């Protein structure tokens, strides 16, 4: 989807015409820190051997890395959406 912002297609609005919104600096720092903390905890837990052993009981070992990337991408997507909603 990031490519859409270059040509302004398949995006909800023109990236060049986004309205600047004043956000309280402390509120922004708290929400950003919280979302980063959630991502860090997920990353730390999923990197541990006990979690990898548990996960490979349900999925093949060859899919372990792909599953990590999937969950990490979903977490980043959720964080970006929450931050965007907070700016409105």
C-alpha angles and dihedrals in degrees: 000000000000089000088062091066090061094059097024094238129130091011128114094239142000109281092214092058099050113141115241111234123199109232125188106256095222092049091050092048092049095049093044091049092048093050092046089049092052090051091048093051091049091049093048095047095046091050094057120102093232091058092046091052091049093047095049089059087070104031133032116269090241090063095050097095093044090052091052091051091047093052093043092050091049090051092050090047091052092048092051092048092049092049091048090050091050090056093058 
